[in-house]
Amino acid sequence: MDVTTIVGIGTGFFLIIFAIIRGGGIGVFINPNAMMITGGGTLAAVLISYPLPEVIRVIKVLPKAFMHKPIIPLNTINFLVAIAGKARREGFIALEEDAKKADNEFLRLGLQFAIAGTSPESSRRIMESEIENLEERHMKGEGVFRAAGKFAPAFGMLGTLIGLIQMLRTLEDPSTIGAGMAVALVTTLYGVILANLIFLPIAGKLRVISEEEVLERRFIIEGILSVQSGDTPMVVEDKLRSYLPPSTREKIVRRRRTTPTEETGAEGTAKP
């Protein structure tokens, strides 16, 4: 579970509500009409901008922002390095059981290509196509939330304009102007909160998750192709290190200093 999303949204709402209560009470900030204008208008605009199946699919994608498990590239690298050693010793056919045990579907696909004797060029082309399709799907999901984040403040302002127009009808009673203005501005508040505390942050989180998944798939491709080329486990590891941040690369270097690896591929991996 990605607790940062939950903590971020929860902290934001808590601080806003706490500040409102300290300022005199929360009752004036609760307005069903403002909620309908801001929420309903945003939803309507999103439905106009995107086909209904895309909007429904986004609802299924939303839990990823809260339940996403951090990707640990070292585990995948260790697996690929071990596969490289086994492929050199026993051949690609011996990797069938390892392919079945792989948790990553994309990694299983690459191993199946290697076992089936698919050429490295064809494997790269098909797997790159998978990445492009993944990025396109993720961009659509992210785009729905970004669109909602763009529309919410606009409909909040629309609600404010409606409230001001209604308030102007009662100018003969000055005592109602203050309360009417407060209600009119509530819709703008709703739009700002929805956009900047929910829609846009979730869009940003989905973008980060997408980038992590794409990066993982790209070094999986390099690892599979390196195994197909018959590279030694150390060469495979060195190629995949380039996809990692410097701090993580240093962990691999330290591990190599303390754990022997054989250039012939007899043993190609060690636990970090």
N, C-alpha and C positions, 0 to 999 in steps of 0.2 A: 504494500500500500504506500502511495506517495503522500505522506502526511503533510508535506509543505503546502500543498494546495488547500487542504482542509484547514490547516493552521492559519494560512494567509487570509482566506475568506472569513473564517471565524473571528480572527483578530480584528479585521477591518470592520465587520459588523458590530463587534463588541465595543470598539472605541467610538464608533459613530453613535451608537445607541447610548453609551455612557455619557458622551458629551451632550447629547440631546436632553437626557434626563437631568443632568446637572444644570442645564440652561433653563429648566422650568417645567418640563413635562413632555411626554411623548404623544399625547392625545392629538395635538394639532397637526402632527406629522403623518397621521393615519387618515387617508382619504380614499375611499373605494373608487370614486370617479377618476381621481388622478391615476390610480393603479390601472384602471381599465384603459384609459387613454394611452398611457405610456407602454404598458405591457401589451395590450391588444394591438396598438398601432405598430409596435416593433415586430410582433409576430406576423401581422398582415404584410408588412413591407418585406420581411424575409421570405414569406410564401410567394410573393410576387417575383422576387429576385431569383429564387431557386425552385426547381421542381419539387413536388411533394416527396418523392422517394429519397431525394438528397437530404431533405430536412429530417425525415424519419430516420435515415441512416445515421445522421449526426447524433440523434438521441442515443443510439447504440454505442457511438464512439465516445460520448461524454464520460462514461465511467473510467476511460483510460486516463483522464486527467487526475482522477482520484485514486485509482487502483494500480497505476503503472509501477512495475518493478524495475528498479535501476538495472541497466545492462552492465554486466561485468565482463569486459572484453578479455581479461586475462583467462577466464574459464574457457572461452571459445578458442583463444590462441593455444592454450595447453592441449585442448582436444585436437586441433589441427596439427600441432607438432607431433602428438602421439600417432595420429593417422599417417603422417608422413613417414615415420619410422616403420610402422607396420606395413605400409604399402611397399616400401623398399625391401622389406624382409620376405613378405608373403604374397605380394601382388595385390591388385585392386579387388579381386574377387573376395579376398579375406576381409574386406571392409563392409560386407553386407550386414553383419550383426551390429557393427558400430553405427551404420546408417540408421538402423531401426531404433537404436538407443538414443540417438541425438534428439534433444528436446526442441531444437530450433528447426522449424519446417524448411526454411531456406537452406540451411546447412544440409539437411537430408536430401533436398533436391540436388544440390551440387555433388554430393557423394554418389547419388544414383547415376548422375551423368558420368562420373569418373568410372564407376563400376561397369556401366554399359559400354564404355569405350568411346563415348562421344568426344569429338575433337575439341581441344581447348578453345578454338575460335567459336565453335557452335555453342559450347557451354557458356562462354562469356556473353555472347549475343543474347541468348535466351535469358540468362540471369540478369543482365543489364536491363532487358525489357521488363522483367519482373520489378526491378527497382523503380523504373520510370512509372509503371502502373501504380506502384505503392505511393510514390510521391504525388501523383495526380489525385489519388483518392484522399490522401491526407490534406492536400491543398484545398480540395472542395470542402472538407469538414472544417478546416480552419477558416475558410472563407465565409462560411455561414455565421460563425461566431463574430468574425470581424465586421460583417455586414450588420449584425444585430448591435454590435458596439457602436457602429456609426449611426444607426437609425434611432437608438434609444434616446440620446440627448435631443435629437430633432423633435421627436414626439413629446419629450418632456417640455420643450419650448412651446410646442403647439398647445399642450394642455395649459401652460401659463397664459398664452394669448386668449384661449377660451375663457379662462378664469377672469382675466382682466376685462374682457368684454362684458361678461356677466356682472362684474363688480361695477362697471361704469353705469349700469342701469339703475344702480341704487345710490347714486351720488347725493341724492337729496337727504340721505341719512348718514352723516359723517361717521357715526359710531360704528358703522359696518365696514368702513374702508379698510381698517387695519386687519381685521379678521379675514376679509375677502382677499386682500393682497397675500396674506400668509398662505391661504389655501391655494391661490393661483401659483405661487412659487414652489409648492410641494411637488408638482409634476416635474419641474426642472430638476429638483433634488433626486427624484426617483430615476430619471433618465441618466443623470451623472453617476449615480451609484451602480445602476445596472451595467452601464458601459465600462466603468473604470474599476469596478470591484468584481465583476462576474464575467461578462462577455469577452472583453479584450484580454484580461489575464488568462482566461482559459484558452483563448486562441493562441496566446504566446506559449503556454505550456504544451499545447498540442504540437506547435512548431518545434519546440525543443525535443519532444519525444520522437517526432518524425525524423529529425536530424540524427538522433542517436541510432534509430533503427536503420537508417540509410547508411550511416557510417559503418555499423556492424556488418551489414550485408556487403558493403564494398570490400572490407577486409576478408570476409568469408570467400568472396570471389577470388581474390588474390591468393588466399590460402589454398583453395581447391585447385586452382590452375598451377600453383607451385607444386602441389602434390602430384598432379598429373604429369608435370614436367620431370618428375623424379628427383626433385631437390632434396637435399639432406634436411633433417629436422632443424638444424641450426640455421640454415639458409631460410627456411620457411619462417622461423621465428624472427629473424632479422628483417625480412620483408614486412611482416605484420607489425613490427614495432613502430614503423613509420606512421601508423594510423593512431598511435597513442600519444597522450600528452607527455611532456618530458618527465614528470614525476613518476608516472606509471612505467615508462621505459626504464627508469633507474631501478625499479623493483625487479624487472626481468634481468637486468645486468647483475644485480646483487645475487639473484637466485642462481644465475649461471656460474658465478664465482664459487658458490658453495655446493653446487650439484653438478657432477660431471655429465657431459653429454658426448656421445660418440658421433664423430663426423660421418661414420658409415651408416648411421641410422639405426643401430641396434637398439639404442634407447633414445627417445626423442623428446621426452617431456619430464617435468618434475612439478610437484605441487608447489604453488607459490607460498 
